[in-house]
Amino acid sequence: MIVARYYNNKDVRIEEIPKPVIGPGEILVKVLASGICGTDVMEWYRAPKGPRILGHEITGEIVESKTGKYRVSQRVFVSHHVPCNQCSYCLEGNHTACETLHKGNYDPGGYSEFIRVPQLNVEHGVYVLPDHVSNDEGTMIEPLACAVRAQRVIGVKKGHTVLILGSGISGLLNIQVAKLKGAQVVATDIDEYRLQKAREFGADEVIDARRDFYLSAQRVIISAGVPQAVAQAFKCVDRKGVVLLYAIPNNDIKIPTVDFWRNEITLTSSYGAAPADLKEALDLIADKKINVRQAITHTLPLRRIQEGFRIVTEAKNSLKVVLEP
C-alpha cells in the first residue's frame, strides 16, 4: 500500500509498504480522509522523532473486522490515542495524562491507504459517523475535541471575555466553542485573511496582533506558538484569570513573576482529548453547532502530501488541509 513517510517539512516521501494484517479484536480501516495537523509541521518537534508515518485525524471505512463490535462497511472516525481507563490518572478523570494514551497509536499512521486499529483503540477510540457527516468533516473531530477539552479545563463560561491569540484552525475552533458557552470573544492574528475568518466564525472583535493593544480577559487561549503571543497573554489576562498554552513556542517562556504572583494568575496547558471530548465533538459536528465544513480550505490526494505540508507551513490563505488517499 501507499504511505507518506515524514523526514522533515520539506521531505515527505511517498513509499510502498505491506498492508497491515489484523489480529483478534482488531479492525482494518481503509483511510478515506486524513487531516494535516498543525503539530505535524512543528519540525522542531517532529523531525527528531522521524522518519515516521504521521497522520492522526482520519476517517475511513472498515474493510475487515475481527471484533463483534464493528462490522465491515461502517464509516468511522478512529482516535489514535486512547487511555487505559484503569490508571490513577484515568480514574481521576485526567485521561490525557495516561501513559497508555501517550504511547498508543494505530498502525502505521493516518498518511496511508490502510490502518490496523489495535484492540484497545477498537474498544475506546472508534466512532461511527452518521450518514450526514462527510469524511472530510469527520477529520475535524479530533481537532475540535482538543478545543472542547481545553475550554473545559479552564472553565470558560457565559460572561467571560475570552482572548484567543492566533486565528488559524485551532483558534477558529476555540472561537466557536467559546461562543457556544456564551462568552465574549476577542481574536487576534497578524494575517488579514485569518482575521476575516475569525469574524466569519463568530469573534465579537478582531485585533491585528502587530498593534499595541490592551484588554482585560478572564481567559486567554494561546493558539499561536510564538513568544510574542505569550507576552501578550500576560499583558491582557485579568486578575484571577487563566492563561492556557494551547499552542507552544519552540523555546522556554518568560513569566512576569510579580504580576503572576500579585494578580493570582493561573498558567496551564492542554494536550489532546479524552474519549468523552471526542464524542462531544462528534455530536457538535453532527448537530451542526460547530461549522467545520467551511474551515476545510484544501483537499489533496495523498500523493500530493508534500504540497499539503507546504500550504500548512506557509499559513497563507488556508485553514485546514485534508488528504484523500
VOFIFI-943815 format. One record per residue (C-alpha): residue in one letter; residue number from 1; x, y, z. Coordinates in steps of 0.1 Angstrom, whole numbers, plus 5000, padded with zeros to 4 digits. Example, Ala and Ser with C-alpha at 12.3 -4.5 7.8 and 13.67 -1.06 7.14 Angstrom:
% residues 2
r: A; k: 1; x: 5123; y: 4955; z: 5078
r: S; k: 2; x: 5137; y: 4989; z: 5071
END
This chain:
% residues 325
r: M; k: 1; x: 5000; y: 5000; z: 5000
r: I; k: 2; x: 5010; y: 5036; z: 4996
r: V; k: 3; x: 5022; y: 5056; z: 5026
r: A; k: 4; x: 5038; y: 5091; z: 5031
r: R; k: 5; x: 5068; y: 5089; z: 5054
r: Y; k: 6; x: 5079; y: 5121; z: 5071
r: Y; k: 7; x: 5116; y: 5131; z: 5074
r: N; k: 8; x: 5111; y: 5168; z: 5077
r: N; k: 9; x: 5087; y: 5195; z: 5065
r: K; k: 10; x: 5103; y: 5196; z: 5030
r: D; k: 11; x: 5109; y: 5159; z: 5028
r: V; k: 12; x: 5078; y: 5138; z: 5030
r: R; k: 13; x: 5083; y: 5107; z: 5008
r: I; k: 14; x: 5057; y: 5085; z: 4991
r: E; k: 15; x: 5067; y: 5049; z: 4997
r: E; k: 16; x: 5051; y: 5014; z: 4995
r: I; k: 17; x: 5049; y: 4990; z: 5024
r: P; k: 18; x: 5028; y: 4959; z: 5030
r: K; k: 19; x: 4992; y: 4963; z: 5040
r: P; k: 20; x: 4988; y: 4956; z: 5078
r: V; k: 21; x: 4975; y: 4923; z: 5090
r: I; k: 22; x: 4949; y: 4924; z: 5118
r: G; k: 23; x: 4946; y: 4901; z: 5148
r: P; k: 24; x: 4918; y: 4892; z: 5172
r: G; k: 25; x: 4897; y: 4921; z: 5183
r: E; k: 26; x: 4912; y: 4944; z: 5157
r: I; k: 27; x: 4898; y: 4961; z: 5125
r: L; k: 28; x: 4914; y: 4972; z: 5092
r: V; k: 29; x: 4903; y: 5006; z: 5080
r: K; k: 30; x: 4906; y: 5020; z: 5045
r: V; k: 31; x: 4916; y: 5056; z: 5050
r: L; k: 32; x: 4891; y: 5079; z: 5032
r: A; k: 33; x: 4903; y: 5113; z: 5045
r: S; k: 34; x: 4932; y: 5124; z: 5067
r: G; k: 35; x: 4937; y: 5159; z: 5080
r: I; k: 36; x: 4971; y: 5176; z: 5083
r: C; k: 37; x: 4975; y: 5188; z: 5119
r: G; k: 38; x: 4994; y: 5219; z: 5128
r: T; k: 39; x: 5016; y: 5198; z: 5151
r: D; k: 40; x: 5027; y: 5177; z: 5122
r: V; k: 41; x: 5045; y: 5207; z: 5107
r: M; k: 42; x: 5062; y: 5216; z: 5140
r: E; k: 43; x: 5095; y: 5205; z: 5126
r: W; k: 44; x: 5115; y: 5210; z: 5158
r: Y; k: 45; x: 5091; y: 5185; z: 5174
r: R; k: 46; x: 5085; y: 5160; z: 5146
r: A; k: 47; x: 5119; y: 5157; z: 5128
r: P; k: 48; x: 5139; y: 5144; z: 5157
r: K; k: 49; x: 5114; y: 5115; z: 5160
r: G; k: 50; x: 5115; y: 5107; z: 5123
r: P; k: 51; x: 5114; y: 5092; z: 5099
r: R; k: 52; x: 5078; y: 5081; z: 5106
r: I; k: 53; x: 5044; y: 5079; z: 5091
r: L; k: 54; x: 5023; y: 5107; z: 5107
r: G; k: 55; x: 4986; y: 5114; z: 5105
r: H; k: 56; x: 4961; y: 5112; z: 5133
r: E; k: 57; x: 4929; y: 5129; z: 5121
r: I; k: 58; x: 4914; y: 5102; z: 5100
r: T; k: 59; x: 4881; y: 5089; z: 5088
r: G; k: 60; x: 4877; y: 5057; z: 5069
r: E; k: 61; x: 4857; y: 5026; z: 5061
r: I; k: 62; x: 4861; y: 4993; z: 5079
r: V; k: 63; x: 4871; y: 4967; z: 5053
r: E; k: 64; x: 4880; y: 4938; z: 5077
r: S; k: 65; x: 4868; y: 4932; z: 5113
r: K; k: 66; x: 4878; y: 4906; z: 5139
r: T; k: 67; x: 4855; y: 4920; z: 5166
r: G; k: 68; x: 4818; y: 4918; z: 5171
r: K; k: 69; x: 4817; y: 4955; z: 5180
r: Y; k: 70; x: 4820; y: 4968; z: 5144
r: R; k: 71; x: 4812; y: 4955; z: 5110
r: V; k: 72; x: 4826; y: 4958; z: 5075
r: S; k: 73; x: 4814; y: 4988; z: 5055
r: Q; k: 74; x: 4809; y: 5011; z: 5085
r: R; k: 75; x: 4824; y: 5046; z: 5081
r: V; k: 76; x: 4843; y: 5056; z: 5113
r: F; k: 77; x: 4865; y: 5082; z: 5129
r: V; k: 78; x: 4894; y: 5064; z: 5147
r: S; k: 79; x: 4912; y: 5080; z: 5176
r: H; k: 80; x: 4950; y: 5074; z: 5175
r: H; k: 81; x: 4955; y: 5079; z: 5213
r: V; k: 82; x: 4933; y: 5061; z: 5238
r: P; k: 83; x: 4936; y: 5059; z: 5276
r: C; k: 84; x: 4937; y: 5027; z: 5296
r: N; k: 85; x: 4908; y: 5038; z: 5318
r: Q; k: 86; x: 4924; y: 5019; z: 5348
r: C; k: 87; x: 4954; y: 5040; z: 5360
r: S; k: 88; x: 4952; y: 5067; z: 5387
r: Y; k: 89; x: 4951; y: 5095; z: 5361
r: C; k: 90; x: 4921; y: 5079; z: 5343
r: L; k: 91; x: 4903; y: 5072; z: 5375
r: E; k: 92; x: 4906; y: 5109; z: 5384
r: G; k: 93; x: 4893; y: 5120; z: 5351
r: N; k: 94; x: 4927; y: 5130; z: 5337
r: H; k: 95; x: 4927; y: 5107; z: 5308
r: T; k: 96; x: 4952; y: 5127; z: 5287
r: A; k: 97; x: 4979; y: 5122; z: 5313
r: C; k: 98; x: 4976; y: 5084; z: 5309
r: E; k: 99; x: 5008; y: 5067; z: 5299
r: T; k: 100; x: 4989; y: 5044; z: 5276
r: L; k: 101; x: 4973; y: 5073; z: 5258
r: H; k: 102; x: 5007; y: 5089; z: 5252
r: K; k: 103; x: 5023; y: 5057; z: 5239
r: G; k: 104; x: 4994; y: 5043; z: 5218
r: N; k: 105; x: 4987; y: 5047; z: 5181
r: Y; k: 106; x: 4973; y: 5029; z: 5152
r: D; k: 107; x: 4994; y: 5012; z: 5126
r: P; k: 108; x: 5011; y: 5027; z: 5107
r: G; k: 109; x: 4997; y: 5062; z: 5107
r: G; k: 110; x: 4970; y: 5082; z: 5090
r: Y; k: 111; x: 4990; y: 5092; z: 5060
r: S; k: 112; x: 4985; y: 5058; z: 5044
r: E; k: 113; x: 4959; y: 5038; z: 5025
r: F; k: 114; x: 4950; y: 5014; z: 5053
r: I; k: 115; x: 4955; y: 5014; z: 5091
r: R; k: 116; x: 4953; y: 4985; z: 5116
r: V; k: 117; x: 4934; y: 4995; z: 5146
r: P; k: 118; x: 4946; y: 4977; z: 5178
r: Q; k: 119; x: 4922; y: 4961; z: 5201
r: L; k: 120; x: 4924; y: 4989; z: 5228
r: N; k: 121; x: 4917; y: 5015; z: 5202
r: V; k: 122; x: 4888; y: 4995; z: 5189
r: E; k: 123; x: 4874; y: 4993; z: 5224
r: H; k: 124; x: 4878; y: 5030; z: 5233
r: G; k: 125; x: 4886; y: 5050; z: 5202
r: V; k: 126; x: 4862; y: 5042; z: 5173
r: Y; k: 127; x: 4832; y: 5064; z: 5165
r: V; k: 128; x: 4807; y: 5055; z: 5138
r: L; k: 129; x: 4799; y: 5085; z: 5115
r: P; k: 130; x: 4763; y: 5095; z: 5109
r: D; k: 131; x: 4753; y: 5094; z: 5073
r: H; k: 132; x: 4751; y: 5132; z: 5070
r: V; k: 133; x: 4787; y: 5138; z: 5084
r: S; k: 134; x: 4811; y: 5137; z: 5055
r: N; k: 135; x: 4845; y: 5120; z: 5055
r: D; k: 136; x: 4862; y: 5154; z: 5055
r: E; k: 137; x: 4841; y: 5167; z: 5083
r: G; k: 138; x: 4850; y: 5136; z: 5103
r: T; k: 139; x: 4886; y: 5145; z: 5102
r: M; k: 140; x: 4878; y: 5176; z: 5123
r: I; k: 141; x: 4865; y: 5155; z: 5153
r: E; k: 142; x: 4899; y: 5153; z: 5169
r: P; k: 143; x: 4909; y: 5190; z: 5165
r: L; k: 144; x: 4875; y: 5201; z: 5178
r: A; k: 145; x: 4877; y: 5177; z: 5207
r: C; k: 146; x: 4910; y: 5193; z: 5217
r: A; k: 147; x: 4893; y: 5227; z: 5219
r: V; k: 148; x: 4863; y: 5212; z: 5238
r: R; k: 149; x: 4887; y: 5197; z: 5264
r: A; k: 150; x: 4908; y: 5228; z: 5267
r: Q; k: 151; x: 4879; y: 5250; z: 5275
r: R; k: 152; x: 4865; y: 5225; z: 5299
r: V; k: 153; x: 4899; y: 5225; z: 5317
r: I; k: 154; x: 4900; y: 5263; z: 5321
r: G; k: 155; x: 4862; y: 5267; z: 5328
r: V; k: 156; x: 4851; y: 5290; z: 5300
r: K; k: 157; x: 4816; y: 5302; z: 5308
r: K; k: 158; x: 4789; y: 5327; z: 5300
r: G; k: 159; x: 4800; y: 5362; z: 5309
r: H; k: 160; x: 4837; y: 5356; z: 5304
r: T; k: 161; x: 4858; y: 5376; z: 5280
r: V; k: 162; x: 4880; y: 5351; z: 5261
r: L; k: 163; x: 4910; y: 5364; z: 5242
r: I; k: 164; x: 4922; y: 5339; z: 5216
r: L; k: 165; x: 4957; y: 5347; z: 5203
r: G; k: 166; x: 4960; y: 5332; z: 5168
r: S; k: 167; x: 4932; y: 5326; z: 5143
r: G; k: 168; x: 4944; y: 5296; z: 5124
r: I; k: 169; x: 4923; y: 5264; z: 5125
r: S; k: 170; x: 4928; y: 5259; z: 5163
r: G; k: 171; x: 4919; y: 5295; z: 5170
r: L; k: 172; x: 4887; y: 5293; z: 5149
r: L; k: 173; x: 4875; y: 5261; z: 5166
r: N; k: 174; x: 4882; y: 5277; z: 5200
r: I; k: 175; x: 4862; y: 5308; z: 5189
r: Q; k: 176; x: 4832; y: 5287; z: 5181
r: V; k: 177; x: 4834; y: 5266; z: 5213
r: A; k: 178; x: 4837; y: 5298; z: 5234
r: K; k: 179; x: 4807; y: 5314; z: 5217
r: L; k: 180; x: 4786; y: 5283; z: 5223
r: K; k: 181; x: 4794; y: 5287; z: 5260
r: G; k: 182; x: 4781; y: 5323; z: 5259
r: A; k: 183; x: 4815; y: 5341; z: 5262
r: Q; k: 184; x: 4825; y: 5373; z: 5246
r: V; k: 185; x: 4854; y: 5365; z: 5222
r: V; k: 186; x: 4882; y: 5387; z: 5210
r: A; k: 187; x: 4906; y: 5371; z: 5185
r: T; k: 188; x: 4939; y: 5382; z: 5171
r: D; k: 189; x: 4963; y: 5374; z: 5142
r: I; k: 190; x: 4988; y: 5391; z: 5120
r: D; k: 191; x: 4972; y: 5379; z: 5088
r: E; k: 192; x: 4942; y: 5398; z: 5073
r: Y; k: 193; x: 4928; y: 5366; z: 5058
r: R; k: 194; x: 4927; y: 5349; z: 5092
r: L; k: 195; x: 4913; y: 5380; z: 5109
r: Q; k: 196; x: 4885; y: 5380; z: 5084
r: K; k: 197; x: 4879; y: 5343; z: 5091
r: A; k: 198; x: 4878; y: 5350; z: 5128
r: R; k: 199; x: 4850; y: 5374; z: 5121
r: E; k: 200; x: 4831; y: 5349; z: 5100
r: F; k: 201; x: 4834; y: 5322; z: 5126
r: G; k: 202; x: 4819; y: 5343; z: 5153
r: A; k: 203; x: 4845; y: 5365; z: 5171
r: D; k: 204; x: 4829; y: 5396; z: 5186
r: E; k: 205; x: 4861; y: 5416; z: 5180
r: V; k: 206; x: 4893; y: 5410; z: 5160
r: I; k: 207; x: 4926; y: 5428; z: 5165
r: D; k: 208; x: 4957; y: 5429; z: 5144
r: A; k: 209; x: 4983; y: 5413; z: 5167
r: R; k: 210; x: 5010; y: 5436; z: 5154
r: R; k: 211; x: 4992; y: 5465; z: 5171
r: D; k: 212; x: 4999; y: 5475; z: 5207
r: F; k: 213; x: 4967; y: 5467; z: 5225
r: Y; k: 214; x: 4953; y: 5460; z: 5259
r: L; k: 215; x: 4921; y: 5444; z: 5273
r: S; k: 216; x: 4911; y: 5426; z: 5304
r: A; k: 217; x: 4902; y: 5389; z: 5297
r: Q; k: 218; x: 4892; y: 5363; z: 5322
r: R; k: 219; x: 4905; y: 5336; z: 5299
r: V; k: 220; x: 4933; y: 5338; z: 5274
r: I; k: 221; x: 4940; y: 5310; z: 5249
r: I; k: 222; x: 4973; y: 5310; z: 5232
r: S; k: 223; x: 4967; y: 5294; z: 5197
r: A; k: 224; x: 4999; y: 5308; z: 5181
r: G; k: 225; x: 5032; y: 5291; z: 5191
r: V; k: 226; x: 5053; y: 5323; z: 5193
r: P; k: 227; x: 5068; y: 5341; z: 5223
r: Q; k: 228; x: 5050; y: 5374; z: 5214
r: A; k: 229; x: 5017; y: 5357; z: 5220
r: V; k: 230; x: 5028; y: 5346; z: 5254
r: A; k: 231; x: 5039; y: 5381; z: 5263
r: Q; k: 232; x: 5006; y: 5395; z: 5250
r: A; k: 233; x: 4986; y: 5369; z: 5271
r: F; k: 234; x: 5001; y: 5381; z: 5304
r: K; k: 235; x: 4995; y: 5417; z: 5294
r: C; k: 236; x: 4958; y: 5411; z: 5288
r: V; k: 237; x: 4948; y: 5385; z: 5314
r: D; k: 238; x: 4926; y: 5398; z: 5342
r: R; k: 239; x: 4933; y: 5393; z: 5379
r: K; k: 240; x: 4925; y: 5357; z: 5389
r: G; k: 241; x: 4924; y: 5349; z: 5352
r: V; k: 242; x: 4938; y: 5319; z: 5333
r: V; k: 243; x: 4963; y: 5317; z: 5305
r: L; k: 244; x: 4962; y: 5285; z: 5285
r: L; k: 245; x: 4991; y: 5272; z: 5264
r: Y; k: 246; x: 4971; y: 5256; z: 5236
r: A; k: 247; x: 5000; y: 5260; z: 5212
r: I; k: 248; x: 5036; y: 5261; z: 5224
r: P; k: 249; x: 5066; y: 5281; z: 5212
r: N; k: 250; x: 5099; y: 5264; z: 5204
r: N; k: 251; x: 5116; y: 5277; z: 5235
r: D; k: 252; x: 5111; y: 5284; z: 5272
r: I; k: 253; x: 5086; y: 5311; z: 5280
r: K; k: 254; x: 5091; y: 5341; z: 5303
r: I; k: 255; x: 5066; y: 5347; z: 5331
r: P; k: 256; x: 5062; y: 5382; z: 5346
r: T; k: 257; x: 5067; y: 5369; z: 5381
r: V; k: 258; x: 5054; y: 5398; z: 5402
r: D; k: 259; x: 5022; y: 5402; z: 5382
r: F; k: 260; x: 5018; y: 5364; z: 5382
r: W; k: 261; x: 5020; y: 5364; z: 5420
r: R; k: 262; x: 5001; y: 5396; z: 5429
r: N; k: 263; x: 4973; y: 5390; z: 5405
r: E; k: 264; x: 4970; y: 5353; z: 5412
r: I; k: 265; x: 4971; y: 5343; z: 5376
r: T; k: 266; x: 4969; y: 5307; z: 5366
r: L; k: 267; x: 4991; y: 5294; z: 5338
r: T; k: 268; x: 4981; y: 5259; z: 5324
r: S; k: 269; x: 4983; y: 5238; z: 5293
r: S; k: 270; x: 4961; y: 5214; z: 5274
r: Y; k: 271; x: 4972; y: 5183; z: 5255
r: G; k: 272; x: 4949; y: 5162; z: 5233
r: A; k: 273; x: 4914; y: 5149; z: 5241
r: A; k: 274; x: 4897; y: 5122; z: 5261
r: P; k: 275; x: 4871; y: 5098; z: 5247
r: A; k: 276; x: 4843; y: 5119; z: 5262
r: D; k: 277; x: 4856; y: 5150; z: 5244
r: L; k: 278; x: 4857; y: 5132; z: 5211
r: K; k: 279; x: 4821; y: 5120; z: 5215
r: E; k: 280; x: 4811; y: 5156; z: 5223
r: A; k: 281; x: 4829; y: 5169; z: 5193
r: L; k: 282; x: 4812; y: 5144; z: 5170
r: D; k: 283; x: 4778; y: 5154; z: 5184
r: L; k: 284; x: 4786; y: 5191; z: 5179
r: I; k: 285; x: 4795; y: 5185; z: 5142
r: A; k: 286; x: 4766; y: 5161; z: 5136
r: D; k: 287; x: 4742; y: 5187; z: 5152
r: K; k: 288; x: 4758; y: 5215; z: 5131
r: K; k: 289; x: 4765; y: 5235; z: 5162
r: I; k: 290; x: 4801; y: 5239; z: 5150
r: N; k: 291; x: 4810; y: 5248; z: 5115
r: V; k: 292; x: 4839; y: 5227; z: 5103
r: R; k: 293; x: 4830; y: 5223; z: 5067
r: Q; k: 294; x: 4840; y: 5259; z: 5058
r: A; k: 295; x: 4872; y: 5255; z: 5077
r: I; k: 296; x: 4885; y: 5229; z: 5052
r: T; k: 297; x: 4901; y: 5251; z: 5025
r: H; k: 298; x: 4921; y: 5224; z: 5006
r: T; k: 299; x: 4917; y: 5188; z: 4997
r: L; k: 300; x: 4945; y: 5169; z: 4980
r: P; k: 301; x: 4953; y: 5133; z: 4971
r: L; k: 302; x: 4978; y: 5116; z: 4994
r: R; k: 303; x: 5005; y: 5116; z: 4967
r: R; k: 304; x: 5005; y: 5154; z: 4969
r: I; k: 305; x: 5011; y: 5155; z: 5006
r: Q; k: 306; x: 5043; y: 5175; z: 5002
r: E; k: 307; x: 5022; y: 5203; z: 4986
r: G; k: 308; x: 4999; y: 5200; z: 5016
r: F; k: 309; x: 5027; y: 5204; z: 5040
r: R; k: 310; x: 5039; y: 5235; z: 5021
r: I; k: 311; x: 5004; y: 5250; z: 5023
r: V; k: 312; x: 5001; y: 5244; z: 5061
r: T; k: 313; x: 5037; y: 5256; z: 5068
r: E; k: 314; x: 5033; y: 5288; z: 5048
r: A; k: 315; x: 5000; y: 5295; z: 5066
r: K; k: 316; x: 4987; y: 5319; z: 5039
r: N; k: 317; x: 4952; y: 5318; z: 5025
r: S; k: 318; x: 4944; y: 5284; z: 5041
r: L; k: 319; x: 4930; y: 5269; z: 5072
r: K; k: 320; x: 4926; y: 5231; z: 5071
r: V; k: 321; x: 4942; y: 5208; z: 5045
r: V; k: 322; x: 4927; y: 5173; z: 5041
r: L; k: 323; x: 4943; y: 5144; z: 5022
r: E; k: 324; x: 4921; y: 5119; z: 5004
r: P; k: 325; x: 4941; y: 5088; z: 4996
END
